[in-house]
C-alpha cells in the first residue's frame, strides 16, 4: 500500500525543492507541498484565535522551534531569534489545527463506493485538519496502511486515529459492518482490532444494550475508547453504560422517538426529531443526564445540511470529484428524496438549539465532517461546520474551540495539541483575512502547520483535484 501511494504521488506531481528542508527531515513524499520549514520559524504580525474560546488577539508573534511553539507575544515586544525564518502574516489569522471527530477516508452515499487513500489525507490537511479520528472504515486495512504512509512521510496528511470497521447488531446492514450478536463475540472482535492498531471502536446502531455495554468495558480495558451512531440504544442509555462519544447529536438520539422499544431502532429515527420540542422538560432532562455521565458529543451540522433541498451544492467541492462521481453527486442532489433522508429547515434549527443547550449545561462538544455523496468532502466540510456553529449562536471563538481544543480533550491529546499555546506542538492553520468578523474567510487557508512544518494549502488542493472517486 505504501509503495502504491508513493508511486502514484510521484507520477501525479512535480517534485519541487524546499529551502532548508534538510533541517527538519522533510521526506520526498512531503517535499512538493512544504512551503515553510526550518529549525526556527517565526510568524509575525498575526491575528491569533488560540482555541481556548478567548477573544482574538491582534499583531502577535509566534516562535516555533522544531515542532514546538516556544513563544507567543505582541509583535512589538517579542524578540526574534537570530537566523530564524520569518513569515510576515499581516492581515492573516492563525488558528489551531482542527481536530476532526467524524472523519472518513472513503466516500459513501454513491453507487461506486470509493476509498480516498490519497485525496482524503490531502484534503483534510489542505483545509486545516491536523488530527482526524476516522469514525468507521470501509476497508480498515487500507486505512491502517494509509495512516502508516502518512506517519512515514510518504503522503501528506493529518495525524490519524483509526476506529476500524463498524460494529453492529441485527441483520447485516452493509458490507462494511462487522456484526456482533453476543458479548463474547464483541469482546473477541474488539480485542482483535485493538491488537491491529485501532484506537477507537464505533458501533453503528442496531446492537443491544448488553452488547454495547460489553463492548465499552472491553474497549476501555484494552485502552480504547468507544463512539457510536446510535439508534437501538438511546443516548441516555449509552451514556449510562459509559460510552465516550456520541455522534451527530439531536437528530440521531432515539430518546425522543415516541414508542421507542428497548434495543430496537425505530424506523422513523432521524425524522421524528423534526417535531420534537427541544425546550421540553424531557429533552432538557436527557441533556443533563448525558452531561452528568461525561459522554461527549460530535456536531456534524454540515453533512445534514446537504440533505436539505434548499441548500445548493458546495461548488468548491465539485472540482475534487472525478467526472463520473461529480455527475452522480449532482444527480443525487437534484432528487434528494431518493437519497433516503430529507432534513427540513426546522430540524437543522433544532439540532443547533440542542447543541447550544448541551454546551450551556456543561457538555463537551466537538465537531466532525462525515464526508458523504451529497457533495460533502473532507476538509471543506469541516470548515462548513464552523460557519454553521456560528450560525447556531456560538461566538466565533467558541466555534473554533469546539473544532480544536474540545476535540483534543475528547481524544485525550490536549496536552500536546488543540490550542495555540507555548509548549504545544505547532499544529496550526493560517487563514487570509479575519474569520471572526467574516466567518466565510475560514475557507481561505494559506498554510497549514503540522508538527512545525508548513504545508502550502493550494499545492495540496491541486494534488487532490479530480481524485475523489478514483483513489
N, C-alpha and C positions, 0 to 999 in steps of 0.2 A: 504493500500500500504506500509506504513512504517513497519507494523508488518510483512508483507510478506518479505520485503527486509531483515529485521533483522533476521528472521528465516532462510532465505536462506544463508546469510553470516555466521551465527553461524554453520549451518550444513556443509558448504563447507570448513571452515577454522579452523585451530588450533589457539585458543586464547592464545597469548603469554603475558608475563609480560613486563612492561615498567618501567624502573628505574625512580623514581621521578615523575611518572605520576600524582600523587595527586596534584602536584604543579601547573598544567596547565589545569585541568578539562578535561582530556582525557577520552572520553566515551568508553564503552565496544566495540562499533562498530568501533572505530578508533584504539584502543589499539594494535591489532595484526600487525598494519602497521607502528606504530610510532617507530622511532629509535633515535630521539633527542628531548628531552623535559626538560624544567627546567625554573625556574624564570629568570635566566640569562644564555644565551648561547653565547659563543664566538667562532667565526670561524676565525682561524688564518692561515697566510701564503697562502692566496688565491689570485689567479688572478681574477680581478673584471672587468667585462664588464657591465657598470652601466645602460645601456638602453637609455642614452641621445644621443648616437652617438659619444661620446668622445672616444679616444683611450683607450684600455685596460690598467689597472694599475696592476703591479705585487706586490707580497708579501704584501697584505693588510690584515688587521684585521677588522672584523665586530662584533660589540657588539649588541646583541638582548636582550632587556629587555621585558619580556612578549611577546606581539605580535609585538612590535615596534623596529625598528632599532634606536639605540641611539648614536652609534659612528662608524665611518669608518676612518681608517688611516693606515699609514705604520706600519707593524708589529713591527719594531724596536722601535717605539716610542709610540705605543698605549698601555695604561695601561689596564691590565686585572683585572676586579673586583674580589675581594676575594670571593671564593666559587662558582664562575661561572663554568658551564660545558664547557670545552674547546674541540673543534674539530679541529684537525690539517688537513688543506686542501692543504698541499704541493702537487704540481702537478695537482691541480684541479682548476676549474673555477666557479665562482659564477656569475650568470646572474639573471635578474629579472624573476619572474614567467611570463609565456606567457599570453597574453590577447587575446583570440580567438574570432573572429568576424563572423565566419560562421560555427557554430558547430551544430551537430545533436545528438540526443540520440536515433535515430532509424537508422537502416542500410537499405538504399534504394538500388534500382537497382538490387534486387534479387526477385525471384518469391515469396518467403515466407518473406515478409517484416517483420522485427522484431524490437521490442523495445530493446534498450540497457540500461535498467534502472539500471543494476548493472555493466556490463562490461564497459559501456560508461564512467561513472564517474571515475572508477578505472583507465582506460587507459589514460584519459585526465590528471589526477593528476600524474600518473606514469611517464609521459613524459614531465612534467613541465608546464602544463597549469593550472594556479591557478584561472583564471577568464574566463568564457565561456559564450558567448551570443549564445543561440540556435536560429538559423536562420530558423525557421519553424518546426512545430511539426506534427508528425503522430497522436499521442494521447496526446493532450495538458494537460489533467488532470493527466495522468501518469507522464508527465514531471513536472507539478507543485508539485505533491506528491514526486517525486524523489528529486526535489530541497529542499522540506521540510525535507526529510530524511537526505540529506547532511547537511543542516543547523542545524539539531538537533543532528548531530554526529552519526546517525545510520549507515551511509555509508560514506566512504571517497570519496571526490570529490572536484572539484573546486567550487568557488563562481559562481553560475549560474544566468544569467539574461534570462528570458523567453519571447519569442515572441508570443506564442500562435499559432493557426492554420494559414495556408497560406490564404491570401485574394486574390481573383482572379475574373476576369470578363469573359465574353464569355461563351461558353458551359462548363459544369463541366469537369475539366481536370482529376481529380482523387479524391479518397475518402478522401484525407487529406485536400482538399481545401474548404474554405467557400466562395461560390460565392456571389459577391455583384454587383448588377446591377443598383443601384441608389445611389444618395448622401445620402438620408435619411437612407437607409439600411446600408450604410457604416458607418455613424456616430453611428447608434444604435449598430452595431456589435463591433466597436472599444470601445464604452462606456462599453459594457458588459465585454470585456476581460480586460479592464483597471481595472474594479472592481474585476475581478477574480485573478489579480496578475501579469498580463503580464506587462513588462516594455518597450517592443518594439513591433512594428507591421510590418509584412512583406507582401508585395504584390508580386505576382508570375509572371505576365507577359502578361495578356490579358485584363486588365482593361483599361478604358478610362482615358484621362487626367482629365476629370471632376470628376470622381470617385476618382482617385488618389489624386487630389488636395483637395477634401473634406476630404479624409482620413488623409492627412498630417495635415490639420488645426485642425481636431477633436483630433487627437493624441496629437498634441502639446498643445492643450487646456487642455487635461487630464494629461499632464506631461509625455507623452510617446514620443518615437522617432520612425522614420519610415525608414525601409530599403526595398530593393527590388531586385529581379532577374527579370529585366525588359525586355520588348520586344515591346509590343504595344505602350508604351511610351518610347521615347528615353532618353538617359542620360541627354542631354542638356535640354530637356523639363521637366524632373523630377527635375533636379537641379533648374530650374527657378521656379518650384512650391514649392520648399523648402524642398525636401527630404533630410534626414540627411546622408544616407549611401547607396552607390551603390555597388552591389555585382558583383564580377568576373572581372570587368574591360573590356578591349577592346573586348573580344570575345562575350559579350552579348550586346554591345552597338549598337542598331539598327540605330543610326545616320548614320552609314556607309554603310547601305544596299541601293543600287540603286533602286529607285522607291518606297521606303517606303511610305505607305499611312498612313494618320493620324489615330491613335487609332487602328491600325491593326498590328498584329505581323507577319512579313514576314516569311514564312516557311524556307527560306534559312539563317535566322539569326543563328549565331554561326558557320556558314560555309563560308558565303560570305566574312567574315573578313579576311580570309586567303589570299585574293587577293587585299586587301586594302593597300595603301601606307601610312604607319604611319607618314612619314615625310611630307605628303602633307599639303598644306595650310589649307584645310578644317578640317583635323583631328587635326592639331595643334590649330586651332581656337576653335574647340569644347573642347579641353583640357582646354584652357584658360577660356572659359565660365563656365565650371564645377568648376574650381578652384575659380573663382570670386564669384560664388554662395555660396561657403562654404560647398558644399557637399563633403564628404569623400568617399573613395573607398576602397574596400576589395580585396586584392590579394589572389587568390586561384590557383596559378600556379600548385601546386602539383596534384590536382584532375584531371585537364585537361591533365596533362602528362600521366595519367593512361589510356587515350583513344588513346594513340599512340602505334601502334603495335610494334614499335621499343623498347618500354620501358618494361623491364621484370617485372613480379610481385615482389612486395616487400616481400621477404622471411620472414623478421622479423614479418610481419603482419599475415602470414598464421597460425602461432601457436595459435592465439587468436580466430580463426574461428572454429565453430562447424563443424564436419566432412561433413555433407550434404552441409553446406554453403560454405565450402572450395572447395568442388567439383564444385559447381555452379560457384564460382568466377574463378576457373581455366578454366572452360568451356567457360565462357564469354570472358576471356582474349584470349583464343585460336581463337575466332571468333568475334573480336570487331565490325565487320561490322554489326552484329546483335544487338549490344548494342545501336544502334540508333545514334551514334556520332563517327566520326573519326577525330582526330586532327593531321594534318600534321605538321612536324617539323617547317616549315616556319611560321605557325600560332602561335605556342608557342613562337617563337622568336619575333614575332610582339607584342604579349601580354607583353613580357618582356620590349621591347622598349617603348611601350605605358606607362607602369608603371614608367619607368625611366623618361620619358618626363613629366608625370603628377607630379612627385615629384620635378623635376627641375623647373617646373612652379609655385611651391609653394603649391602643393596639399598635402593633408593629407592622407597617405596610411597606412592602417592596413593590417592584414592578418588573414586567417581562413582556416580550414581544409576541410569542406564539405565531410564527410565520404560517401563512395559510394561502390556499389557492384563490382567495378573493383579492389577491394583489398585495398582501401584507408580507413584507420581506424583512430579513434580518437587518438590524441597524436603523434603517429608515423607520420601521415600525416602533422600535424603542423610542425614537425621538418624537414620534407622533404621540406617544403616551405622555410626554412632557407637556405638550400643548393641551391635551385633554385633562390632565391633572390640574393645570392652571384654570382651565375652563370649569372644572368641578368645584373650584373655590379655594384650592390650596394656594398659598403665596408661592411665587416662583422659586424662592429659596427653599421652601419646604418641598416643592415638587422635585427639585434637584436632590434633596436629602433622601426622599423616597427611592429615587433611582440609583443612589450611590451608597451613602453610609448605611442606610437601613438595610439594603441588600447585603452589604458586607457583614453587618451584625447577624443577619439571618444565617449566612453561610459560616459564621464564626471566624471571619478573617479581617475584622475591623481594626485589629491592632496593626495590620500590615497595609491595608488599602481602604478606599471608600471615602476619603476626605483629603483635602489639600492641607497637610499638616507636617510640621517638622518631625522627622523620624520615620515617616511613612514612605512607602515606595512611590516613585513618581509615575503613577498611573493617572494620566491627565488627558483632557480633551481641550483643544484650543479652538474657539469659535470666533469668527469675524462678526463684530457687532455686539449688541447687548441683549441677550435672550431674557433678561429680567424685565426690561421695558417693552421688548418686542419678542414675544415667545417664538415666532416663526424663524427668528435668527438662529435658533438652535440647530437648524439643518446645515448652516454654512460652516461646516467643520473644516479646519485648515490642517491641523496637525494633531495626531494622537500619540501621546507618550505611553509606552508600556515598558515598565522596568527602567525608566530613564532614557529610553531610546525613542526618538521622534519619528513617526511614520507619516508620510505625505498622504493625506486623505484622497486627493484627486488621483494619485497613481494607483491606490488600492481600488478605487471605484472603477477606473479604466480597465483594470485587470479582470474585474468581475462582470463587465458589460456583456450581456447576451449569454451568460453562463448558466443561469438558473433554469433547470430543465434538461441540461445535458451533462452536468458533472458526474 
